[in-house]
Amino acid sequence: MLALKFAENCLNSLYTHIEELSNPSTIQDNIFKDIVLKNSRTVFAKEMGFSNIGSFDEYRESQKITSYQDYQAYINRIIEGDRQQLTVCPTYMLLKTSGTTGLSKMIPKNIHWRTPYRTKAISAQWGLYEKLCPGILSDWKGVIDLSWQRKTPEAFIGGLPYQSITNRSSAISIDDWMPPWYTESWFSEDSTELISHLQNVLVFFLEKDVKAIVSVNPSTIILLDQLLKENSEQLLYKALKANSNQKNLKKLEYYKKLLQQNEKLSLGHIWPNMRLISCWKSGGASLYLKEVSELFPNAITVPFSSLGTEGVVAIPVDEHPSAMPLAINQGLFEFLPQGDGCSTNHCKKTLKFNELSVGSTYQLITTQANGLYRYNTDDYYKVVEYYKGVPRIEYMGRGATIHSFTGEKLCETDLIAAIEYVENELGINLRPFYCVPTWASVPFYKVYIPAYSKNIKDLGLESIASKIDERICVINEEYGHKRFTRRLNPVVIELRKEEGVFNRKELGKAGNISGLQKKYRIIRDRDNTMVA
């Protein structure tokens, strides 16, 4: 009964969300009242001068676009005890970012932002899974949720818990997100390390008929498969010891025989009835999708919501391969065309959601109920099409991952696209890789790939490097021009000899449930050494 109610609630959340997408202007007006007007008497609002504005347009015209630095003084006061510096609803927690653009930030979190906003978004996303695969939530014992983890806060700042958005210790009310597996042993255990948590998941589900895996990052699924292959005997021993059910024991004994015959277990072996995979599918995450598809060829793969610590941006509503409608009910959203830049307060006028051009890429500016106002996320999204009057957007990458020696502006997405193209053309795998901008009389980009990459020796490093360089020239005209005018030398490939250093050491450093396995990285010119 509980499971059926859960599935029904998620479906209702999805349908409500889709209905709101049909009336985006009214929804944005309501969001403006709920976030900006409701918080107009806070210290931040008074000091920034928006305590007397009456419309979204007036707000956009009068308020500067902000960065994290603009909030540091207010966050310091929150830490000192004034929890209502940014919002009327008191800050009760600080969220730790992954630090991809520098030091980890402290993003304020309040109950008003958590329950009516983020919880509603999560529920709608899970409603899509039930819509695409009817019965999958009512049969929830075959669902593996790797998108977050119950974890007691270990760090506190000014008495406020400080942890990742993907770690939550407990529900705060009956309206909070509490799926049926909330109290299951595999989920409720307070694991402090990603690897051990995933091993516990494998032991629990080894003999189960798993139908769905939900993970923010597809790398977590690949890691789960790696752990199974590397530790099959140990995991099987633990599963046999923990089980008394005769049917389960029979399946485990079958796996044991396979191992004795030198067969390797994989996720595809043990969960052949997989129906649905949900994970990020755009940006760097797209590099993993081929491997995920090979594990579960019969499962549909839908994108996980586009979100970050600062807020939810887009929620999937159908099977579109990589893009989803802007989450118009999650905050206020503004856009700057790619290339306009926003490093000063004198930015060009932003565009609203209904003023964007299909095929163009934009920098996202958002206002959220957590106390971030006209906040520059430094994230870029491409408009694929319009859905019910709302842009369907695809995440393209962060503005920070751009490098230039001579104006070429080589960005993460250029490099990923070029390497992926060459991989497909030659039938090879160059991942994981690092790219190091290398200074010389004529500078160049050096790409490090693992020495154990298959088939690369037969093709030759110079030949592969040449193809990558040629493809970057096609994708990035400025790079091509700088190469043509000999201001850049061609790409160079070198082998990284320490086998396994990318996947195991980097994964061990991730330490959170997002499964952040970096299969690429541009190390900018301030880095003078490779860091394993």
N, C-alpha and C positions, 0 to 999 in steps of 0.2 A: 504493500500500500504506500509506504514511504517513497519507494523508488518510482512508482507511477506518478505520485504527486510531484516529485522532483522533476521528472521528464516533462510533465505538463507545465510546470512553472517556467522552465527554461524555454519551452516552445512559445508560451505567452510573452515572455520577455523579447524573444526574437520578433514576433509579429508586431508587438508594440513599437519596437525599434524601427522596423521597416515602415510602419505607419507614420512615424515621426519624420522619417526621411522624405515623405511626400509633402510635408509642410515645413520646409527648412527655415524660411524667413521668420515665421511665428516662433519656432523653437529657439532660434538665435536671439530673438527679442526677449523671450522668457529667461534664457540663460544670462543675458546681460543684466536683467533685473535681479536674478538670483545671486550672481557673483559680484558684479560691479556696484550696483545700487545697494545691495544688502551690506556690503563691506565699506561703504562710503564714509563711515565715521571712524574707521580705524586710523591708527597713527600713520601708517603708510599712505593711505588715501589723502589724509590732510596734508602731509608733507609733499606729496606728489601733485596735489592740486586737483584731484578729481572727485572731491566730496560734493560738488554742486553740479556736475554734468548730468544731462538727462537722456542722452541717446548714444547708441553705439558709434554713430558717425562722429559725434562730438568727442567721444572718448578716443577714437582713432586719431583725430586731428590735433587734440590737445596734449596727449600723453606720449612720452618718448618710448621707443622700443627698448626693452631692458635686457640685461644679461645677468648672470648669477652674481657678479660683483655688486650690482645695485641692491642686492638683498642681504649682503653679509652683515651689515650693521644691524638690520632688523632681526636677523636670525640670532645674532649675538645677544640681543635683548631678550629674545624668546628663551634662549638658554639661561639667561640670568633670572628668568622668572615671569616676565610679561608675555604670556602665551597668546595674547590677542593683538600683537603688533601688525599682522598682515590680514587676519580674518577675524570676524566676530566669533566664529566657532573656534575655540582654543586649539592650538597645536598640541597634540599629545604624543607625537613621535617625530623623529627625523629619519628620513630615508637616505640611505647611502647609495650613491651612484657608482657605476663600475669604474669611473675614472678614465674613460677612453680619450678625453680631451685634456687630461692633466690630473690634478688631485681630485679625490672623491669629493662630491658636493654633499651638502646637508639640505635635503628638500623637505620642507614642512609638510606634515600630514595631519588632517583633522577628520573628525567623524563625518561631517557633512560631505566632504569630498569622497570618503571611503564608501559610505553606504548608498546614498542615492545615485552616485555617479559610477564609480569603478565597479561596484557590485552588480549594478544593472548591466554594465557592459559585459562582464564575465558571464552572467546568466544568458544574455542574448547570444553570445558566441557558442555556448554549449547547446543552446536551442537549435542552432544550425546543425550540429552533429546529429541530434535526434531527428531533425527533418530529413537529412540526407540518408541516414541509416536508421529507420524506425525501429524502436525497441532497444537501441543500444544503451540508453541511459536507464531504462527499467531493468536491464540485465547488467547493472553496473559492476558486478564482480569480475567482469571481463574487460574493465577499463583501467588503464594505467595513466594516471595524471602526474606528469613530470613538470608541470608548468609552475608549481610553487611547492613550498615545503613548510610544514609546521616546525618552527624552530624558536626556542626561547631566546630572547635578546641576550647577548653576552656583553655588549658595549652600551654605555649610557653617557650622555653628555648633558650636564645640567639637570640630571634626573630624568631626562627623556631617553627612551630606548632609541638606539641607533643601529639600523640594520637594513639589508636589501629589501626592495619591494617584493621579491620572490620568497622571502622568509616571513612567516607570520606565526605568532605563538598560539593565538586563540581567537575565537570569534568575539566580537564586542557586543552583539545583540542578536535577537532572533531573526533580524532582517539581514544579517551579514551572510556572506557566501559560505555555506556549510553543505558541501556535497555528501552523499551517503557514505562515502569512504573516509569521511573526516575523522572517524574514530578507529579505523582499521589499523592493525598493528604495523603494516608496511608503511603507512602514511603518517601515523601519529608519533612514531618513534622520533626522538629528538637528535637526529644525526648531525654531527658537526662537520662532516666532510662528504663531498659529492660522491667519491668513489665508493665509500662504505654504504652510503644510502642506496646507490644503484645496485650494489651487490645484494643488499637486503631485498630490494624489489625483485631481483632475479630469483632469489631463493623462494620468495612467496608465490611468484607467478609461474614458476618453471613448469608445473604440470597443469596450469589453468588454461582454459580456452579463451585467450585474450583476443578481443575484437577491435580494440581502439587504443591508440597511444596519443596523448596530447602533450606536446613539449614546445616550449617557446622556441628553442634553437634545435634544428635538426641534428646538430653535432652531438647532442645528448643521446639521441637514438643510436647514432653510429658508435658512440662510446659504450653504450649498453651492449651492443653486439660485440665489440672488442673485448669487453670484460667477460662475456659469456665464452668466447672462443679461448681466451687466455686462462680462464679459471674454471673450466667446465667440471672437472673432477671434484674440486673443492666445493663448488656450488651444488653439485648433484648430491654429494655426501650430506651437506647441511639440509637439503630439501628432503632426502630420504629419512633423515633423523627426525625432522619436524612433522612428518606426515604419518598418519595411521589409517587413512582412508584407502581401502583396497584398490579402488579404481585409480586413484592418484598414484599409488605405489606401482601399479602395473605400467603406467606411462613412464615413470621415472626409471624403472628397471629396463624398459626399452631403450631409453637414452643411454643407460649404463652399457648396454650391449653395443650400441653404436660406437661409443668411446673405445671399447675393447677392440673393436674392428678398425681402430684408427680413423674413424669418421669424426669430423669436427662439427660441433653443434653451432647453429646460428639462430638468430631470432626468427628467421623464416622457417627453419626446421620445427621449432617448438611451438610457434604460433601461426600455423598455416591458414587459419580462418580469419586473418586480419581483414577488417572491413574499412577502417578509417585511420588515417594519420593526419594530425594537425600540427603544423610548425611554420615558422617563418619560411617564405619561399622567394623573397626578393633580396636585392643587395648581395652581400657576401654569403648569406645563407643558401643561396641558390646553388652554390658549389657542391652541397651535400645531397641534393635531391636525387641525383642519379643513383647514388649508393642506397638511399632509402627506398627508391623504387625497385631496385634489384632485390632488396630484402623482402619486400611485400608487393609483388607485381599486381596482385588482384585488389589491393586496397586503393580507395580514393584518397588523395592528399589535398587538403584544403589549407589555405593560409591561416596562421594564427593572427590574432588582432595585431595591428601596428600600434605599439604602445611603448612607453618608456617610464622611467621613474617620475617624470614630470607630468605625465598624463596620457590618456587614451586618445589616439588620433583617428583610427579607422577600425571598423569591425566587419568581418566577413558576413555576407548574407546569402551567398550562393557558392557555386563551384568555380568561380573565376580563378584561373591558375596563379595569379600573383597580386592582383589589385583588389581593393575593397572600397566601399563608399566612405567618405569622410564622416566621422562620428559626430554629426551636427548637434547631438544632445549631450555631448561630454564637455564642452567648453566653447569659448569664442575662438574663431580661427581666422587668421589673416595670412596673406601670401605676398612674397616679394619674388619677382622673376629672377631666375638664376643669373648671376652676374651683376645684379644691382648692388649687392653687398650691404652690410648693415653694421659696420664696425664703429660708426659714430651715431650721434643722435640726429643727424641730418639725413636720414634715410628718405628715399622716395616714398610717395604715398603707397600704402599697401592696397592689395586687391581683396575683395570679398570672395567667398566661396563660389558665387554665381558669376564672377567676372574672369574666370580662368579659361585658358585656351587648351583644347584637347591636343596632346602631343608635347606640350611645354612642361618644363620643370620649374618648380618654385621652392623657395625657402619658407619654412613654416614659422609663423608667429602665433602664439597661443595665450589665452587667458584661462586660468583654471581655478577651481574652487579651493585649491590648497594655498592660494595666496600669491601665485605667480601672475603678473599682469603684463600683457603685451610682451611676453617672454620669447626671446629669440632662441629657438631650440637648436639651431644650426643643422637641422635635418632637411633634406631635400626630397621632394615627392614629384613624380611625374603624373600628369592627368591623362588617364587612358581613355576615359569616356565619361559621360554623365549618366547617373542612375537616379531616376525620380527627382531630377533637379539638383542633385548633389554630385560633386565630382567623385569619380571612382579613381583612387590614387594608388600609386605603387611607390614604395620606399626605394630611393636611389642611393642614399648614403649620407655621410656627414660632410659638412663643409670643411671640417678640420683636417680631413685626410686628403689634402691637396699639397703637391709639392711643385716648386718651380725653381729652376736654375736661371732660365733666360726667358721667362714668360710663357713656358709651355703649359703650365697649370695641369700637370698630370695628376689625376685623381684616382681614388680607389676603384671606382666603377670602370674607368678606362682600362686599368690594369687587369681587373678581374675578367672583363669582357674579352680582352685580347688573349689571355691565357686559356680561357674556356674555349674560345674559337679554335686555337691551335690544338688543344687537347682533343676536341671532336674531330678535327681534320686528320690528325695523325694517329688517333686511337691510343693515346697515352694518358697517363695521370701524373701531373706535376705538383700535386698537392700533398702536404701543406707547403706553402712557399713564403719567403720573405723577400721584400724588395728594399734595397738600400740605395738611396741617391748617393752617388760617389763623385766627389770633387776631384777634378784633374784640370789640366790646361784646357781640355775640352771635356766637360763633365758627361756622365752617363749614368744609367740605372743598372744596378747589379741585382739579379734575381737568384736567390738561393733556393735550391730544391733538395729534397732528401736523396741520399745516395742510393736508397733502395727502390727508387721509382722504376717501374718496369719499362723495358723497351727503349729507354733513352740512349743507352750506349750504342745500340744499332743505328740509331738515327743521327747521333752526333750532337754535342751540346751547341756547337756553333750554328748548325742548321736550325735547331729548335729556337735558339736565341734570335736568329735572323727572321724567322717567321713571326715571332712575338713582336719584334720591332716593327716589321712591316704592317702588322695588324693595328698596332697602336697608332701608326701614322694615318691609317684609314679612319680610325675612331676619333682621334684628336688631331684636328687640322693644324693647330698651333705647334704641337709636337712634330708633326710631319714637316712643317715649314722650317722649324729649327734644325731638324735633321738634314733637310735639303740644303740649307745654308751653312751646314757644318758647324753649327753652334752646339750641337749635341752629338756625341758618339753613339753608336748602336748599343742596344741592350746586350749585356753579358750574363751568361749563366754559370754559376758555380755550384758544385755539389756540397751539401752539408753532410759531413761524414758520420756524425754521432747518430746512429740508427735509433729511432724511437724518441729522440729528444724533443721533437715537436709535439707529438701527441701526448705522451705521458707526463712530461714535466710541465708543459703549458696547461694541460688539463688539471694537474695537481694544484697549480696556482689559482685556478678559477675559483674553487672553493664555494660555489653557489649553484643553485639548482638550474640556473639558466644554461648550464653546460657550455660555457663560452670556450669553445675549442677553436683557437685562431688558426685557420687554414691559410691565411694571408695576413700580411701586415706591411705597410709602408713605414719604414723607419726613417724619420726625417733627418735632415742634415745635422741637427744638434746631437744626434746619437752617433758616437764614434766607434762603438763596438757592437757586435752581435750579442744579444742577450738570449740565452736558451730558456 
